[in-house]
Amino acid sequence: MQPSTLSTPTLHQDTGRHHALVIGASIGGLLAARALADHYQQVTVLERDIFPAAGEHRKGVPQARHAHALLPSGREALEAFFPGLSEELVAQRAVLGDSMQNVVRFISGSYHRRFRSGTQTLYVSRPRLEAQIRLRLLALPNVQAIENCNVLGVTATPDNSQVTGVRLVRRSVGDTEEVMQADLVVDASGRGSHGQDWLQALGYAIPEAEQVKIDIGYASRVYERTAGEAQDAYSLLITTGPPNRRLGVMLAMEDNRWQVTLAGYLGDHPPTDPAGFLAFAKTLPTLDIYNVIRDAKPLSEPLPAKYPASTRHYYERLTRFPTGYLPFGDAICSFNPIYGQGMSVAALEAMVLRQCLAQEDQALASRFFAAVGHLLDIPWTIAVGNDLRFPEVVGKRSPVKPLIDWYLVKLHRAAQHDPAVVQAFGKVASLRASPKTLLHPRVAWRVLLGNLRSPARPRP
Ligand SMILES: Cc1cc2nc3c(=O)[nH]c(=O)nc-3n(C[C@H](O)[C@H](O)[C@H](O)COP(=O)(O)OP(=O)(O)OC[C@H]3O[C@@H](n4cnc5c(N)ncnc54)[C@H](O)[C@@H]3O)c2cc1C
């Protein structure tokens, strides 16, 4: 059957930027749409799922049932796009806490010192955050979303040099294939994006990819949170390193709840029966999480997730690419989730897109890919560098890697006492500074001093 053609939205003036389409209304797609809204007369977001009530889960983002940390850099980018977003979420009983004071971090055998930093972290469930971003986005007069809409592929000019729209099925209407035209299609359909198949079908090479297999397994359960539990922390991160493959994260969420996620590398996955879940928590390097959940009221059953590999696609290395099409978010790079980077990277990528759109469309894709490649270097180095500490993880290791790993253990030890070391680490973990800054003599000197002090203390 010939697909029917949906009319493009009304055009006002000929800027060449009439209509932009975004595939996927998860965090990446919503933020890409927000950046596009400043530059296109009309932006349409196409989502396969039906949007649930605020705070409810949906099928297309199963990861939302697991701990989702929002880094301070990501929150700032969200605020730049949607001023007042954090306050709106706090009014919906989300929690704002100091990024250093209200956090228990046990890394590589040491508790980081806690102190008031003045930087705030937002603790909110992933579905609630997504719902509020969607609400704010769709309040913009030139943005619309079509839910229950499955994108099947892209359309292109006869010479395939330009993507001209998408083929889609609006399930609410039936199973008839339609075409929606656009000047730009942004593919934010996630790790499972078919974008590369579409590019190949148009005669383009697919980008080189790097994959680092980690075979990490999650199990997550929600508990009731009572005030003052967990030493007034809103976030607990308990992790060590090889040979220990286990870690745990506990994050406050709105409505006095904890999202507890236990995880294990390289097949050492946590069980999903309640007794096994608790027993796994007891085997973590410290008992901070176990001590809370042992007595807390569970509000859900433990649910599993598997994450086989971090994957980065190097679009910036391509020499030939069609105009009118950009992959975005997890479709470009998805990281081992334990570092809590994906949403914040998507927010920073949306800032990059906005900057790229501030110039004319010439070489938009290559400018965007170059800037995103630069942006991704930091989170990719953090995630992969840390994962490669496990000898079983296959990947390229520099000859100085053992020395760096040794130094980082010492750095965490110094972080027990020295706020400056904690700050330096926090800046890197929240993507504000390159991992290289941790080797700067200013930091290294403090690491040395910190290790001349008393031996590791067991409690913060
Ligand atoms: C277990 C787990 C834990 C994580 N924890 C964290 C964390 O702590 N912090 C953090 O920042 N990030 C975390 N992430 C990553 C984070 O969820 C993603 O980086 C973030 O959602 C941005 O991804 P995205 O929007 O690019 O893609 P996705 O979130 O995968 O969304 C893709 C969207 O596209 C839609 N879609 C797909 N195909 C089509 C189609 N053909 N037509 C129409 N719509 C389509 C889907 O329904 C979905 O809505 C975690 C990920 C996992 C797997």
The ligand as a Tripos MOL2 file, in Angstrom:
@<TRIPOS>MOLECULE
LIG
   53    58     1     0     0
SMALL
NO_CHARGES

@<TRIPOS>ATOM
      1 C1         19.3320    0.0270   34.0080 C.3       1 LIG1
      2 C2         19.6490    1.4490   33.6140 C.ar      1 LIG1
      3 C3         19.9010    2.3960   34.6030 C.ar      1 LIG1
      4 C4         20.2090    3.7030   34.2370 C.ar      1 LIG1
      5 N1         20.5200    4.6140   35.2190 N.ar      1 LIG1
      6 C5         20.8050    5.8800   34.8850 C.ar      1 LIG1
      7 C6         21.1170    6.8460   35.8850 C.ar      1 LIG1
      8 O1         21.2400    6.5480   37.0800 O.2       1 LIG1
      9 N2         21.3270    8.1400   35.4920 N.ar      1 LIG1
     10 C7         21.2750    8.4990   34.1750 C.ar      1 LIG1
     11 O2         21.4710    9.6830   33.8870 O.2       1 LIG1
     12 N3         21.0060    7.6160   33.2140 N.ar      1 LIG1
     13 C8         20.7710    6.3200   33.5220 C.ar      1 LIG1
     14 N4         20.4890    5.4260   32.5380 N.ar      1 LIG1
     15 C9         20.5120    5.8820   31.1360 C.3       1 LIG1
     16 C10        19.2660    6.6990   30.7950 C.3       1 LIG1
     17 O3         18.0920    5.9700   31.0730 O.3       1 LIG1
     18 C11        19.3010    7.1380   29.3210 C.3       1 LIG1
     19 O4         20.5800    7.6080   29.0290 O.3       1 LIG1
     20 C12        18.3010    8.2560   29.0710 C.3       1 LIG1
     21 O5         16.9960    7.7520   29.1500 O.3       1 LIG1
     22 C13        18.4420    8.9180   27.7010 C.3       1 LIG1
     23 O6         18.2030    7.9790   26.7260 O.3       1 LIG1
     24 P1         17.4370    8.3020   25.3500 P.3       1 LIG1
     25 O7         16.3500    9.2870   25.5750 O.co2     1 LIG1
     26 O8         18.4710    8.6150   24.3480 O.co2     1 LIG1
     27 O9         16.8130    6.8740   24.9810 O.3       1 LIG1
     28 P2         15.7310    6.0200   25.7630 P.3       1 LIG1
     29 O10        15.5880    6.4660   27.1620 O.co2     1 LIG1
     30 O11        16.0630    4.5960   25.5260 O.co2     1 LIG1
     31 O12        14.3660    6.3780   25.0330 O.3       1 LIG1
     32 C14        14.0480    6.0000   23.7190 C.3       1 LIG1
     33 C15        12.6010    6.4220   23.4510 C.3       1 LIG1
     34 O13        12.2970    6.2160   22.0870 O.3       1 LIG1
     35 C16        11.0600    5.5320   21.9650 C.3       1 LIG1
     36 N5         11.1270    4.7920   20.6990 N.ar      1 LIG1
     37 C17        11.9850    3.7890   20.3980 C.ar      1 LIG1
     38 N6         11.7900    3.3810   19.1350 N.ar      1 LIG1
     39 C18        10.7990    4.1410   18.6210 C.ar      1 LIG1
     40 C19        10.1480    4.1780   17.3440 C.ar      1 LIG1
     41 N7         10.5190    3.3590   16.3490 N.pl3     1 LIG1
     42 N8          9.1520    5.0670   17.1650 N.ar      1 LIG1
     43 C20         8.7790    5.9020   18.1620 C.ar      1 LIG1
     44 N9          9.3590    5.9090   19.3820 N.ar      1 LIG1
     45 C21        10.3590    5.0380   19.6130 C.ar      1 LIG1
     46 C22        10.9860    4.6650   23.2140 C.3       1 LIG1
     47 O14         9.6640    4.2790   23.5100 O.3       1 LIG1
     48 C23        11.5740    5.6210   24.2540 C.3       1 LIG1
     49 O15        10.6000    6.4870   24.7550 O.3       1 LIG1
     50 C24        20.2240    4.0920   32.8650 C.ar      1 LIG1
     51 C25        19.9670    3.1430   31.8870 C.ar      1 LIG1
     52 C26        19.7130    1.8360   32.2400 C.ar      1 LIG1
     53 C27        19.4720    0.8010   31.1560 C.3       1 LIG1
@<TRIPOS>BOND
     1     1     2 1
     2     2     3 ar
     3     2    52 ar
     4     3     4 ar
     5     4     5 ar
     6     4    50 ar
     7     5     6 ar
     8     6     7 ar
     9     6    13 1
    10     7     8 2
    11     7     9 ar
    12     9    10 ar
    13    10    11 2
    14    10    12 ar
    15    12    13 ar
    16    13    14 ar
    17    14    15 1
    18    14    50 ar
    19    15    16 1
    20    16    17 1
    21    16    18 1
    22    18    19 1
    23    18    20 1
    24    20    21 1
    25    20    22 1
    26    22    23 1
    27    23    24 1
    28    24    25 2
    29    24    26 1
    30    24    27 1
    31    27    28 1
    32    28    29 2
    33    28    30 1
    34    28    31 1
    35    31    32 1
    36    32    33 1
    37    33    34 1
    38    33    48 1
    39    34    35 1
    40    35    36 1
    41    35    46 1
    42    36    37 ar
    43    36    45 ar
    44    37    38 ar
    45    38    39 ar
    46    39    40 ar
    47    39    45 ar
    48    40    41 1
    49    40    42 ar
    50    42    43 ar
    51    43    44 ar
    52    44    45 ar
    53    46    47 1
    54    46    48 1
    55    48    49 1
    56    50    51 ar
    57    51    52 ar
    58    52    53 1
@<TRIPOS>SUBSTRUCTURE
     1 LIG1         1 GROUP 0 **** ****
